[in-house]
Amino acid sequence: MANQNLKKQVINIISGHRTGVFSSVENNKPHSRYMTFYHEDLTLYSPTQMDTEKMDEIEKKPHVSVLLGYEEKGQSDSYVEIAGTCSINNSETLKKQFWNESFQQWFEGPMDPNYVFLQVQPDVIRILNRNGEPAQELTLGN
């Protein structure tokens, strides 16, 4: 039951924050950048172009980290730290579901072959900075 409550808290945080920090590994060092995130349950999706350096990084080392939350009020904001495994998802359903007209500056439309999603399957999710409480951790296998 505690895991279900924790899962609800995580979903509440990731639902309220579309922009986060995505970190992959490049030349054995962390490489971070801001990305846009969508989610279905606890799985994260981030739209990107197929022909970016991120793709090479993920192919070589699929373990990534994502930070979401901690935006408006600074030190009192709760946020999540997600460690997971990343893959490329080229699903037409996903591309249509999350298509946004603002993507037109990068893609010809939802069926553009260069338009794909980074799919992050969480292994461990930590909720941090919750009113002075210690971090809470949700382990999801793997």
DSSP file with accessible surface (Angstrom, degrees, kcal/mol):
  #  RESIDUE AA STRUCTURE BP1 BP2  ACC     N-H-->O    O-->H-N    N-H-->O    O-->H-N    TCO  KAPPA ALPHA  PHI   PSI    X-CA   Y-CA   Z-CA
    1    1 A M     >        0   0  192      0, 0.0     4,-2.0     0, 0.0     5,-0.2   0.000 360.0 360.0 360.0 -37.1    0.0    0.0    0.0
    2    2 A A  H  >  +     0   0   81      1,-0.2     4,-2.5     2,-0.2     5,-0.2   0.897 360.0  52.9 -62.7 -37.5    2.9    2.4    0.8
    3    3 A N  H  > S+     0   0   93      1,-0.2     4,-2.7     2,-0.2    -1,-0.2   0.874 106.8  52.0 -64.7 -37.5    4.2    1.8   -2.8
    4    4 A Q  H  > S+     0   0  103      2,-0.2     4,-2.2     1,-0.2    -1,-0.2   0.913 111.1  47.1 -65.0 -41.5    0.8    2.7   -4.3
    5    5 A N  H  X S+     0   0   92     -4,-2.0     4,-2.0     2,-0.2    -2,-0.2   0.923 113.5  48.1 -64.3 -43.3    0.7    6.0   -2.3
    6    6 A L  H  X S+     0   0   12     -4,-2.5     4,-2.4     1,-0.2    -2,-0.2   0.917 109.6  53.0 -64.1 -41.6    4.3    6.7   -3.4
    7    7 A K  H  X S+     0   0   50     -4,-2.7     4,-2.7     1,-0.2    -1,-0.2   0.914 107.8  51.3 -60.5 -43.0    3.4    5.9   -7.0
    8    8 A K  H  X S+     0   0  142     -4,-2.2     4,-2.3     1,-0.2    -1,-0.2   0.902 109.6  50.1 -61.6 -40.0    0.5    8.4   -6.8
    9    9 A Q  H  X S+     0   0   37     -4,-2.0     4,-2.0     2,-0.2    -1,-0.2   0.913 110.7  49.4 -64.9 -42.0    2.8   11.1   -5.5
   10   10 A V  H  X S+     0   0    0     -4,-2.4     4,-2.9     2,-0.2     5,-0.3   0.947 111.1  48.9 -61.5 -48.1    5.3   10.4   -8.3
   11   11 A I  H  X S+     0   0   43     -4,-2.7     4,-2.4     1,-0.2    -2,-0.2   0.901 108.9  54.2 -61.8 -37.6    2.6   10.6  -10.9
   12   12 A N  H  X S+     0   0  121     -4,-2.3     4,-1.1    -5,-0.2    -1,-0.2   0.924 111.6  44.6 -61.6 -42.4    1.3   13.9   -9.4
   13   13 A I  H >< S+     0   0   18     -4,-2.0     3,-0.5     1,-0.2     4,-0.4   0.953 115.7  45.0 -68.8 -48.3    4.8   15.4   -9.7
   14   14 A I  H >< S+     0   0    6     -4,-2.9     3,-0.7     1,-0.2    -1,-0.2   0.822 109.9  56.5 -70.6 -24.8    5.6   14.2  -13.2
   15   15 A S  H 3< S+     0   0   64     -4,-2.4    -1,-0.2    -5,-0.3    -2,-0.2   0.804 107.9  48.6 -71.2 -28.4    2.1   15.2  -14.4
   16   16 A G  T << S+     0   0   55     -4,-1.1     2,-0.4    -3,-0.5    -1,-0.2   0.418 107.5  59.4 -92.1   1.0    2.7   18.8  -13.2
   17   17 A H    <   +     0   0   36     -3,-0.7    -1,-0.2    -4,-0.4    20,-0.0  -0.928  47.0 171.0-136.9 110.8    6.1   19.2  -14.8
   18   18 A R        +     0   0  115     -2,-0.4    19,-3.2    18,-0.1     2,-0.4   0.757  67.8  64.4 -87.9 -28.5    6.6   18.9  -18.6
   19   19 A T  E     +A   36   0A  66     17,-0.2    50,-0.6    15,-0.1     2,-0.3  -0.838  63.4 146.9-103.7 133.5   10.3   20.2  -18.7
   20   20 A G  E     -AB  35  68A   5     15,-2.4    15,-2.6    -2,-0.4     2,-0.5  -0.875  48.1 -87.9-149.3-178.3   13.1   18.3  -17.0
   21   21 A V  E     -AB  34  67A  34     46,-2.1    46,-2.2    -2,-0.3     2,-0.5  -0.884  32.7-163.1-103.7 125.7   16.7   17.4  -17.1
   22   22 A F  E     -AB  33  66A   0     11,-3.2    11,-1.9    -2,-0.5     2,-0.5  -0.941   7.7-168.5-108.8 125.0   17.7   14.3  -19.1
   23   23 A S  E     +AB  32  65A  25     42,-3.2    42,-2.1    -2,-0.5     9,-0.2  -0.965  12.8 163.3-121.3 127.7   21.2   12.9  -18.5
   24   24 A S  E     -A   31   0A   2      7,-2.5     7,-2.5    -2,-0.5     2,-0.5  -0.556  40.7 -93.8-121.4-170.9   22.9   10.3  -20.5
   25   25 A V  E     +A   30   0A  44     36,-0.4     2,-0.4     5,-0.2    36,-0.2  -0.946  35.4 177.0-117.1 127.3   26.5    9.2  -20.8
   26   26 A E  E >  S-A   29   0A  69      3,-3.0     3,-1.4    -2,-0.5    28,-0.0  -0.994  76.8 -13.2-128.6 122.8   28.9   10.6  -23.3
   27   27 A N  T 3  S-     0   0  138     -2,-0.4    -1,-0.1     1,-0.3    30,-0.0   0.902 128.1 -57.1  52.2  43.3   32.6    9.5  -23.3
   28   28 A N  T 3  S+     0   0  124      1,-0.2    -1,-0.3    -3,-0.0    -3,-0.0   0.698 120.7 102.1  62.3  22.7   32.1    8.0  -19.8
   29   29 A K  E <  S-A   26   0A 146     -3,-1.4    -3,-3.0     2,-0.0    -1,-0.2  -0.968  81.5 -94.3-131.7 150.7   30.9   11.3  -18.4
   30   30 A P  E     -A   25   0A 111      0, 0.0     2,-0.4     0, 0.0    -5,-0.2  -0.342  34.2-167.4 -62.7 141.7   27.4   12.7  -17.7
   31   31 A H  E     -A   24   0A  40     -7,-2.5    -7,-2.5     2,-0.0     2,-0.3  -0.954  11.2-173.8-132.8 111.5   25.8   14.7  -20.4
   32   32 A S  E     +A   23   0A  64     -2,-0.4     2,-0.3    -9,-0.2    -9,-0.2  -0.820  11.0 162.0-112.4 148.3   22.7   16.6  -19.4
   33   33 A R  E     -A   22   0A  41    -11,-1.9   -11,-3.2    -2,-0.3     2,-0.3  -0.981  41.4 -99.6-156.0 155.2   20.1   18.7  -21.3
   34   34 A Y  E     +A   21   0A 179     -2,-0.3     2,-0.3   -13,-0.2   -13,-0.2  -0.603  46.4 174.5 -76.4 139.8   16.6   20.0  -20.8
   35   35 A M  E     -A   20   0A  18    -15,-2.6   -15,-2.4    -2,-0.3     2,-0.4  -0.934  33.0-112.5-140.0 163.3   13.9   18.0  -22.5
   36   36 A T  E     -A   19   0A  51     11,-0.3     2,-0.4    -2,-0.3   -17,-0.2  -0.825  36.4-158.5 -96.4 136.6   10.1   17.9  -22.7
   37   37 A F        +     0   0    5    -19,-3.2     2,-0.3    -2,-0.4     9,-0.2  -0.947  18.4 177.8-125.2 141.4    8.5   14.9  -21.1
   38   38 A Y  E     -C   45   0A  22      7,-2.8     7,-2.8    -2,-0.4     2,-0.3  -0.809  18.5-158.5-120.7 167.2    5.2   13.1  -21.4
   39   39 A H  E     -C   44   0A  42     -2,-0.3     2,-0.4     5,-0.2     5,-0.2  -0.996  25.4-160.3-150.4 154.5    4.2   10.0  -19.5
   40   40 A E  E >  S-C   43   0A  78      3,-2.0     3,-2.1    -2,-0.3     2,-0.1  -0.973  83.7 -43.3-128.1 115.2    1.9    7.0  -19.4
   41   41 A D  T 3  S-     0   0   87     -2,-0.4     0, 0.0     1,-0.3     0, 0.0  -0.407 124.6 -27.5  56.5-124.1    1.8    5.7  -15.8
   42   42 A L  T 3  S+     0   0   10     -2,-0.1     2,-0.4    -3,-0.1    -1,-0.3   0.480 113.6 104.8 -99.8  -2.2    5.5    5.8  -14.7
   43   43 A T  E <   -C   40   0A  19     -3,-2.1    -3,-2.0    78,-0.1     2,-0.3  -0.672  61.7-147.1 -81.3 129.9    7.1    5.4  -18.2
   44   44 A L  E     -CD  39 120A   1     76,-2.2    76,-2.7    -2,-0.4     2,-0.4  -0.742  11.2-165.5 -99.3 146.8    8.4    8.7  -19.6
   45   45 A Y  E     -CD  38 119A  19     -7,-2.8    -7,-2.8    -2,-0.3    74,-0.2  -0.999   3.8-174.2-131.3 133.1    8.5    9.8  -23.2
   46   46 A S  E     - D   0 118A   1     72,-2.1    72,-2.8    -2,-0.4    -9,-0.2  -0.982  22.8-130.5-129.8 119.9   10.6   12.6  -24.6
   47   47 A P  E     + D   0 117A  18      0, 0.0   -11,-0.3     0, 0.0     2,-0.3  -0.423  41.5 150.8 -69.3 142.3   10.2   13.7  -28.3
   48   48 A T  E     - D   0 116A  10     68,-2.7    68,-2.4    -2,-0.1     2,-0.3  -0.963  46.5 -89.5-157.9 172.5   13.5   14.1  -30.2
   49   49 A Q  E >   - D   0 115A  58     -2,-0.3     3,-0.5    66,-0.2     6,-0.2  -0.707  27.6-134.4 -90.6 143.6   15.1   13.9  -33.6
   50   50 A M  T 3  S+     0   0   89     64,-2.1     2,-0.9    -2,-0.3    -1,-0.1   0.827  99.5  62.3 -65.6 -30.5   16.4   10.5  -34.7
   51   51 A D  T 3  S+     0   0  117     63,-0.2     2,-0.3     4,-0.1    -1,-0.2  -0.341  81.1 111.2 -98.5  54.6   19.7   12.2  -36.0
   52   52 A T  S X> S-     0   0   28     -2,-0.9     3,-1.1    -3,-0.5     4,-0.8  -0.844  78.9-112.2-121.5 163.1   21.0   13.6  -32.7
   53   53 A E  H 3> S+     0   0  101     -2,-0.3     4,-2.3     1,-0.3     5,-0.2   0.776 110.9  72.3 -64.0 -24.7   24.0   12.7  -30.5
   54   54 A K  H 3> S+     0   0   26      1,-0.2     4,-2.7     2,-0.2    -1,-0.3   0.882  91.9  57.1 -56.8 -38.4   21.6   11.4  -27.9
   55   55 A M  H <> S+     0   0   13     -3,-1.1     4,-2.3     1,-0.2    -1,-0.2   0.919 107.6  45.8 -62.4 -43.6   20.8    8.4  -30.0
   56   56 A D  H  X S+     0   0   93     -4,-0.8     4,-2.0     2,-0.2    -1,-0.2   0.916 113.0  51.2 -63.9 -42.8   24.5    7.4  -30.2
   57   57 A E  H  X S+     0   0    9     -4,-2.3     4,-2.7     1,-0.2    -2,-0.2   0.929 112.9  44.7 -60.4 -44.5   24.8    7.9  -26.4
   58   58 A I  H  < S+     0   0    6     -4,-2.7    -1,-0.2     1,-0.2    -2,-0.2   0.872 109.7  55.0 -70.9 -37.6   21.8    5.8  -25.6
   59   59 A E  H  < S+     0   0  164     -4,-2.3    -1,-0.2    -5,-0.2    -2,-0.2   0.908 115.8  39.1 -61.3 -39.8   22.7    3.0  -28.0
   60   60 A K  H  < S+     0   0  164     -4,-2.0    -2,-0.2     1,-0.3    -1,-0.2   0.878 137.4  11.6 -77.3 -41.8   26.1    2.7  -26.3
   61   61 A K     <  -     0   0   86     -4,-2.7   -36,-0.4    -5,-0.2    -1,-0.3  -0.815  63.5-174.8-141.7  98.5   24.9    3.2  -22.7
   62   62 A P        +     0   0   44      0, 0.0    24,-3.1     0, 0.0     2,-0.5   0.502  51.9 108.1 -78.2  -1.3   21.1    3.0  -22.2
   63   63 A H  E     + E   0  85A 122     22,-0.2     2,-0.3    20,-0.0    22,-0.2  -0.645  47.6 167.7 -82.2 126.2   21.2    3.9  -18.5
   64   64 A V  E     - E   0  84A  10     20,-2.7    20,-2.3    -2,-0.5     2,-0.4  -0.827  28.5-140.4-133.0 169.9   19.9    7.5  -18.0
   65   65 A S  E     -BE  23  83A  39    -42,-2.1   -42,-3.2    -2,-0.3     2,-0.4  -0.988  13.9-167.9-133.3 142.4   18.7    9.8  -15.2
   66   66 A V  E     -BE  22  82A   0     16,-2.3    16,-3.1    -2,-0.4     2,-0.5  -0.995   6.0-161.6-132.0 136.2   15.8   12.3  -15.3
   67   67 A L  E     +BE  21  81A  66    -46,-2.2   -46,-2.1    -2,-0.4     2,-0.4  -0.979  15.2 175.1-114.2 128.2   15.0   15.1  -12.9
   68   68 A L  E     +BE  20  80A   3     12,-2.0    12,-2.9    -2,-0.5     2,-0.3  -0.999  45.6  23.1-133.5 138.4   11.4   16.5  -13.0
   69   69 A G  E     + E   0  79A  11    -50,-0.6    10,-0.2    -2,-0.4     8,-0.0  -0.777  61.3 107.0 111.4-160.0    9.9   19.1  -10.7
   70   70 A Y        +     0   0  107      8,-1.5     9,-0.1    -2,-0.3    -1,-0.1   0.935  54.1 119.8  52.7  59.8   11.7   21.8   -8.6
   71   71 A E        +     0   0   89      3,-0.1    -1,-0.1    -3,-0.0     8,-0.0   0.784  61.4  28.0-117.8 -60.5   10.7   24.8  -10.7
   72   72 A E  S    S+     0   0  166      1,-0.2    -3,-0.0     2,-0.1     0, 0.0   0.942 121.8  30.8 -83.8 -48.9    8.6   27.6   -9.3
   73   73 A K  S >  S-     0   0  151      1,-0.3     3,-0.6     2,-0.0     2,-0.4   0.433  89.0-147.8 -97.0   0.0    9.2   28.0   -5.6
   74   74 A G  G >  S+     0   0   26      1,-0.2     3,-2.0     2,-0.1    -1,-0.3  -0.533  74.1  22.7  77.4-123.0   12.8   26.8   -5.4
   75   75 A Q  G 3  S+     0   0  160     -2,-0.4    -1,-0.2     1,-0.3    -2,-0.0   0.668 121.9  53.6 -63.6 -19.3   13.9   25.1   -2.3
   76   76 A S  G <  S+     0   0   70     -3,-0.6    55,-0.4    55,-0.1    -1,-0.3   0.527  83.0 109.8 -94.2  -2.5   10.5   24.0   -1.1
   77   77 A D    <   -     0   0   13     -3,-2.0     2,-0.2    53,-0.1    51,-0.0  -0.525  64.7-133.3 -75.0 136.4    9.5   22.2   -4.4
   78   78 A S        +     0   0   37     -2,-0.2    -8,-1.5    52,-0.0     2,-0.3  -0.562  32.1 176.4 -78.4 149.4    9.2   18.5   -4.4
   79   79 A Y  E     -EF  69 128A  59     49,-1.9    49,-2.9   -10,-0.2     2,-0.4  -0.962  23.3-125.8-149.2 165.2   10.9   16.8   -7.3
   80   80 A V  E     -EF  68 127A   0    -12,-2.9   -12,-2.0    -2,-0.3     2,-0.5  -0.919   6.6-157.3-117.3 145.4   11.7   13.3   -8.6
   81   81 A E  E     -EF  67 126A  65     45,-2.4    45,-2.7    -2,-0.4     2,-0.5  -0.992  18.1-166.2-117.7 118.9   14.9   11.7   -9.6
   82   82 A I  E     -EF  66 125A   1    -16,-3.1   -16,-2.3    -2,-0.5     2,-0.5  -0.943  11.1-169.6-115.5 123.5   14.4    8.8  -12.0
   83   83 A A  E     +EF  65 124A  48     41,-2.7    40,-3.3    -2,-0.5    41,-2.0  -0.948  34.4 131.2-106.5 127.5   17.1    6.3  -12.8
   84   84 A G  E     -EF  64 122A   2    -20,-2.3   -20,-2.7    -2,-0.5     2,-0.4  -0.908  55.5 -83.6-158.6-172.5   16.1    4.1  -15.7
   85   85 A T  E     -EF  63 121A  42     36,-2.2    36,-2.8    -2,-0.3     2,-0.4  -0.917  38.5-149.1-111.6 132.8   16.8    2.4  -19.0
   86   86 A C  E     + F   0 120A   4    -24,-3.1     2,-0.3    -2,-0.4    34,-0.2  -0.798  20.4 165.9-107.8 142.3   16.2    4.4  -22.2
   87   87 A S  E     - F   0 119A  55     32,-2.0    32,-3.2    -2,-0.4     2,-0.5  -0.902  38.9-100.7-140.9 171.0   15.2    3.1  -25.6
   88   88 A I  E     - F   0 118A  65     -2,-0.3     2,-0.5    30,-0.2    30,-0.2  -0.819  30.6-165.1 -97.5 133.0   13.9    4.6  -28.9
   89   89 A N  E     + F   0 117A  34     28,-3.1    28,-2.4    -2,-0.5    -2,-0.0  -0.978  15.5 173.0-121.3 120.9   10.2    4.3  -29.5
   90   90 A N        +     0   0   90     -2,-0.5     2,-0.1    26,-0.2    -1,-0.1   0.001  24.2 152.9-113.1  25.0    8.9    5.0  -33.0
   91   91 A S     >  -     0   0   44      1,-0.2     4,-2.4    26,-0.1     5,-0.2  -0.345  42.4-146.7 -63.8 128.1    5.3    4.1  -32.5
   92   92 A E  H  > S+     0   0  120      1,-0.2     4,-2.3     2,-0.2     5,-0.2   0.886 100.8  55.3 -61.5 -37.0    2.8    5.8  -34.8
   93   93 A T  H  > S+     0   0  102      1,-0.2     4,-2.7     2,-0.2    -1,-0.2   0.942 109.9  44.8 -61.3 -46.8    0.3    5.8  -32.0
   94   94 A L  H  > S+     0   0    7      1,-0.2     4,-2.4     2,-0.2    -2,-0.2   0.911 110.8  53.9 -63.7 -42.7    2.7    7.5  -29.6
   95   95 A K  H  < S+     0   0    7     -4,-2.4     4,-0.5     1,-0.2    -1,-0.2   0.896 114.6  40.8 -62.0 -39.7    3.7   10.1  -32.3
   96   96 A K  H >< S+     0   0  127     -4,-2.3     3,-0.6     2,-0.2    -1,-0.2   0.903 112.8  55.3 -73.1 -42.3    0.1   11.0  -32.9
   97   97 A Q  H 3< S+     0   0   96     -4,-2.7    -2,-0.2    -5,-0.2    -3,-0.2   0.891 119.1  30.4 -59.0 -43.1   -0.9   11.0  -29.2
   98   98 A F  T 3< S+     0   0   24     -4,-2.4    -1,-0.2    -5,-0.2    -2,-0.2   0.364  85.6 134.1-103.8   7.3    1.8   13.4  -28.1
   99   99 A W    <   -     0   0   43     -3,-0.6     2,-0.4    -4,-0.5    -3,-0.1  -0.284  32.7-171.8 -59.6 137.5    2.1   15.5  -31.3
  100  100 A N    >   -     0   0   69      1,-0.1     3,-2.6     0, 0.0     4,-0.2  -0.998  31.2-128.2-133.0 137.2    2.1   19.2  -30.6
  101  101 A E  G >  S+     0   0  117     -2,-0.4     3,-1.8     1,-0.3     4,-0.2   0.786 107.1  68.6 -56.9 -26.7    1.9   22.0  -33.2
  102  102 A S  G >  S+     0   0   63      1,-0.3     3,-1.2     2,-0.1    -1,-0.3   0.740  85.0  71.6 -65.4 -18.0    5.0   23.6  -31.7
  103  103 A F  G X> S+     0   0   11     -3,-2.6     3,-2.4     1,-0.2     4,-2.3   0.644  72.5  88.7 -70.7 -12.7    7.0   20.5  -33.0
  104  104 A Q  G <4 S+     0   0  111     -3,-1.8    -1,-0.2     1,-0.3    -2,-0.1   0.722  73.7  68.1 -61.9 -20.3    6.6   21.8  -36.5
  105  105 A Q  G <4 S+     0   0  141     -3,-1.2    -1,-0.3     1,-0.2    -2,-0.1   0.711 117.6  23.2 -70.6 -15.9    9.8   23.8  -36.1
  106  106 A W  T <4 S+     0   0  135     -3,-2.4     2,-0.3     1,-0.2    -2,-0.2   0.636 125.3  42.6-116.6 -26.7   11.7   20.5  -36.1
  107  107 A F     <  -     0   0   12     -4,-2.3    -1,-0.2     1,-0.1   -58,-0.0  -0.931  65.4-134.0-129.9 152.9    9.4   18.0  -37.8
  108  108 A E  S    S-     0   0  180     -2,-0.3    -4,-0.1     1,-0.3    -1,-0.1   0.697  81.2 -53.9 -75.4 -20.3    7.2   17.9  -40.9
  109  109 A G  S >  S-     0   0   12     -6,-0.1     3,-2.1     1,-0.0    -1,-0.3  -0.934  73.6 -58.4 163.0-179.2    4.3   16.3  -38.9
  110  110 A P  T 3  S+     0   0   41      0, 0.0   -12,-0.1     0, 0.0   -15,-0.1   0.714 130.1  52.2 -63.3 -18.0    3.5   13.3  -36.7
  111  111 A M  T 3  S+     0   0   82    -16,-0.1   -19,-0.0   -15,-0.1   -15,-0.0   0.373  74.4 130.5 -99.7   7.0    4.6   10.9  -39.4
  112  112 A D    X   -     0   0   21     -3,-2.1     3,-1.7     1,-0.2    -5,-0.0  -0.397  58.1-140.3 -57.4 125.2    8.0   12.5  -40.0
  113  113 A P  T 3  S+     0   0  104      0, 0.0    -1,-0.2     0, 0.0    -6,-0.0   0.736 101.2  59.2 -65.7 -17.9   10.5    9.5  -39.8
  114  114 A N  T 3  S+     0   0   34    -65,-0.1   -64,-2.1   -64,-0.1     2,-0.7   0.583  86.4  91.1 -84.1 -10.2   13.0   11.8  -37.9
  115  115 A Y  E <   +D   49   0A   0     -3,-1.7     2,-0.3   -66,-0.2   -66,-0.2  -0.783  55.2 143.6 -90.5 112.3   10.4   12.3  -35.1
  116  116 A V  E     -D   48   0A   1    -68,-2.4   -68,-2.7    -2,-0.7     2,-0.4  -0.855  41.0-117.8-138.1 175.4   10.8    9.6  -32.4
  117  117 A F  E     -DF  47  89A   0    -28,-2.4   -28,-3.1    -2,-0.3     2,-0.6  -0.947  10.8-135.6-121.6 140.6   10.6    9.3  -28.6
  118  118 A L  E     -DF  46  88A   0    -72,-2.8   -72,-2.1    -2,-0.4     2,-0.6  -0.834  27.7-153.9 -82.9 126.4   13.1    8.5  -26.0
  119  119 A Q  E     -DF  45  87A  37    -32,-3.2   -32,-2.0    -2,-0.6     2,-0.6  -0.942   6.3-162.3-108.6 119.5   11.3    6.0  -23.7
  120  120 A V  E     -DF  44  86A   1    -76,-2.7   -76,-2.2    -2,-0.6   -34,-0.2  -0.918   2.8-165.3-106.8 115.3   12.6    5.9  -20.2
  121  121 A Q  E     - F   0  85A  81    -36,-2.8   -36,-2.2    -2,-0.6   -78,-0.1  -0.882  25.8-130.2 -97.4 109.2   11.6    2.8  -18.2
  122  122 A P  E     + F   0  84A   3      0, 0.0   -38,-0.3     0, 0.0     3,-0.1  -0.330  31.2 175.8 -65.8 140.8   12.3    3.6  -14.5
  123  123 A D  E    S+     0   0A  26    -40,-3.3    17,-3.3     1,-0.4     2,-0.4   0.709  79.0  10.6-101.7 -43.8   14.2    1.3  -12.3
  124  124 A V  E     -GF 139  83A  40    -41,-2.0   -41,-2.7    15,-0.2     2,-0.4  -1.000  64.3-168.8-139.1 134.4   14.3    3.5   -9.3
  125  125 A I  E     -GF 138  82A   2     13,-2.7    13,-3.3    -2,-0.4     2,-0.4  -0.994   6.0-166.3-124.8 129.2   12.4    6.7   -8.6
  126  126 A R  E     -GF 137  81A  76    -45,-2.7   -45,-2.4    -2,-0.4     2,-0.5  -0.954  10.3-150.6-114.9 133.1   13.2    9.0   -5.6
  127  127 A I  E     -GF 136  80A   2      9,-2.7     9,-1.9    -2,-0.4     2,-0.3  -0.911  27.0-176.0 -98.6 127.0   11.0   11.8   -4.4
  128  128 A L  E     + F   0  79A  23    -49,-2.9   -49,-1.9    -2,-0.5     7,-0.0  -0.845  47.6  26.4-123.7 159.1   13.0   14.5   -2.8
  129  129 A N        +     0   0   56      4,-0.3     2,-1.1    -2,-0.3    -1,-0.2   0.865  63.5 161.4  65.0  42.7   12.5   17.8   -1.0
  130  130 A R  B >  S-H  133   0B  39      3,-0.5     3,-2.2    -3,-0.2    -1,-0.2  -0.729  76.5 -54.4 -99.1  86.6    9.1   17.0    0.5
  131  131 A N  T 3  S-     0   0  142     -2,-1.1    -1,-0.2   -55,-0.4   -55,-0.1   0.858 108.5 -50.3  52.7  41.4    8.7   19.5    3.3
  132  132 A G  T 3  S+     0   0   76      1,-0.3    -1,-0.3   -56,-0.0     3,-0.1   0.474 103.6 137.5  80.5  -0.4   11.9   18.5    5.0
  133  133 A E  B <   -H  130   0B  88     -3,-2.2    -3,-0.5     1,-0.1    -4,-0.3  -0.428  62.0 -98.0 -74.4 154.4   11.1   14.8    4.9
  134  134 A P        -     0   0  108      0, 0.0    -1,-0.1     0, 0.0    -4,-0.1  -0.313  52.8 -82.5 -66.0 158.4   13.8   12.3    4.0
  135  135 A A        -     0   0   43     -3,-0.1     2,-0.4    -9,-0.1    -7,-0.2  -0.257  42.9-145.7 -58.7 145.5   13.9   11.1    0.3
  136  136 A Q  E     -G  127   0A  70     -9,-1.9    -9,-2.7    -3,-0.1     2,-0.4  -0.943  10.8-150.2-116.0 143.6   11.5    8.2   -0.4
  137  137 A E  E     -G  126   0A 107     -2,-0.4     2,-0.5   -11,-0.2   -11,-0.2  -0.941  11.5-165.4-123.5 134.2   12.4    5.6   -3.0
  138  138 A L  E     -G  125   0A   5    -13,-3.3   -13,-2.7    -2,-0.4     2,-0.5  -0.976  13.1-160.0-114.7 114.7   10.2    3.5   -5.3
  139  139 A T  E     -G  124   0A  83     -2,-0.5   -15,-0.2   -15,-0.2     3,-0.1  -0.858   8.6-174.5 -99.8 131.2   12.0    0.5   -6.7
  140  140 A L        -     0   0   67    -17,-3.3     2,-0.1    -2,-0.5   -16,-0.1  -0.043  42.5-100.1-118.0  29.6   10.5   -1.0   -9.9
  141  141 A G              0   0   46    -18,-0.2    -1,-0.4     1,-0.1     0, 0.0  -0.490 360.0 360.0  92.5-159.4   12.5   -4.1  -10.6
  142  142 A N              0   0  162     -2,-0.1    -1,-0.1    -3,-0.1    -2,-0.1   0.923 360.0 360.0  63.1 360.0   15.3   -4.6  -13.1
